[in-house]
């Protein structure tokens, strides 16, 4: 059996567990990187030398370390999921690149305040939605998927249980489609308190339970349109252009700065684990380090 056929069978066995976007991304990796390299080899001939050569070839391409790591992770998954009767390639080692530690970009304090003032709490549904994202760290896809049935105005909270986003379609490159899906991870399904300053506005705008909060109708607002609306508002308020996701980073960073404990913040954001929150948003200042040193060295005074 051809190597590409073996990989295709492995892909088919793995893909039911993947979300639509993940499946499309891995399909692209299979066809763009994996098959072109390994199709030259018989499946039973693949050795450690070939895997090392594959990693070296990827390193020579203009790919970010995180992208190379993703390609290698997927290839390793394939090697560990080959159909019955195939050679055992599980022992082959993959060399993963070091990925630089990320630090989230946030909106400058003055810009965040100008945005909060410029988005009237009794304004359009989209303005209230943007304020909700600024005050809770909602992802764009989560905000676009919110319906009034997700809100409990008595308890003062809402539930994130679906996302609405554009995904890469399998097939011709560049084709995309809009889909509803479950959130990114199990932790992303969560209850979030409604910000007190937005409770009245959201309650007044509430429509039928099947209506989306950004449109007030049974039709959701497309994420790209909301992002375009967001950029227009930034332009109108003379705030430097940026991407929607900065609202999430800005909320999280401000929450840490004002003393929110990391475990609570992690649950509000829907992170898979506290480590993600710590690595992205908790960066002690020199002044805070001085305070810690002063406290811990008091016994030596």
Secondary structure, DSSP 8 states (H G I E B T S, - for coil): --HHHHHHHHHHHHHTTS-HHHHHHHHHHIIIIIHHHHTTS-GGG--HHHHHHHHHHHHTSS--HHHHHHHHHHHHHHHTT--TTS---TT-----------------HHHHHHHHHHS-TTS-HHHHHHHHHHHH---HHHHHT-BGGGEETTTTEEEE--EEEEEE-SSSTT-EEEEEE--SSGGGSEEEE--HHHHHHHHHH---TTSBTTTSSSS---HHHHHHHHHHHHHHTT-----TTHHHHHHHHHHHHTT--HHHHHHHHT-SSHHHHHHHH----HHHHHHHHHHHTGGG-
